[in-house]
Each structure stands twice: as C-alpha cells, then as structure tokens.
Amino acid sequence: MMTREQVKAVFKTIKFGYPLFEVSPEKLDFWHRNLQDQNPASVMKKAELHVKEKTFPPTIADLRSRKEREDSSALAEFWKDDAK
C-alpha cells in the first residue's frame, strides 16, 4: 500500500525533526520494503507524533501498525511454548 515516494515523505518529516537522521537510497529501499504493506496515512501520523514526543528518530517497528507488532508477539510466544 505504501509507495517509495510516500516513504520519502516520511523520511523528510523525520529529517526535519532529527537533523542527524541519515538518508540514503539503500536506506530508503530497505524502509520501503518493510513499510510497503502499511497504511501511508497511519505511518505518517506515527512519524509526526514520534517527532513531537521522542528525542531519537523512529525505527521501522515504531511506525508499523500495532496489529503487526501484536501478531509478531503472538508468533514469538508460540515458538517459545513450542520449544518446551
């Protein structure tokens, strides 16, 4: 759902909030691969909120949907239980 151009717009927001945030074509490609399944409006909203509240730049995980993180936590719990 999220295009490379939309990730660039998120990077612009992050760069304005954190001048030392480094941007490169490789980083843009990596972030796009990991955010392309996300809702662009939701990611931008999270980026803007992060800039207002945090003293460090966001990670990809900070910008992904909560449901995705909950699904990952459930999977980790499954593997933990399966290892017993």
N, C-alpha and C positions, 0 to 999 in steps of 0.2 A: 504494500500500500504506500509506503514512503519512498519517494524518489531521491535520487542523488542530489538534485537541486534543493529539495526540502532539508536534507541533511546539511547542505552548505548553509542554509539559512539558520539552522540550529547552531552550527559552528560560529557563525557571525555573532549570534547572541552570546554564546559562551566567551568568545574572544573579547567582546566589549566588556563583559563582566570580569574577565580574568585575562588581562593583557599578556601574561606569560604563557597562556594556553597555546601550544604549538599546533599548527595546521600544516598538513602535507597531503599530496594526492594519495599516498598509501594509507594514511590515517583516515582520510575521507572514504576511501574504498572499504576499509575494514569496518568503520562505523556504519556505512550504508548496508553492508552485508548483514550486520547484526541488528539493524533497526528497520530494515525494509518491510518487515511484517507488522510494523506498528502503525498506529493512527498518527498522522503528522501533527494534527492539532493538539493531541494529548502530549506528544513528545515535546513540542514547543512550549506548551503550558508548563510542563515539568521543568524544562530548562530555565524558563523565566523565573519560576518560583525558586529554583535552586540558587540562581544568581542572587536573588534577594535575601536568601536565608543562610547560605553557606559561605565559608571563607576559602573554599577549594573548589575546583571545577568538578562537574558531574562525571560519573562513569557511564558507560553504556547501561549497566544494570540500574543506575539511578533513574534513567529515562525510559526504561521499558515498563510495560504495563504491570500492575500489581498481580494480575491473574497469572501472567507468565512466571513471575517470581514464586507465587504460591504453587504452581504446577511443578516447578523445579524443586521446591522444598518437599513436596509430596513424593517426588521421584527419589530424592536423596533418602528420605525416610524409608521408602520401600526397599532400597538397596541395603540400607543399614539393617533392617529387620531380616532381610533375606540372607545376610551374611552370618546370622546367629546359628 
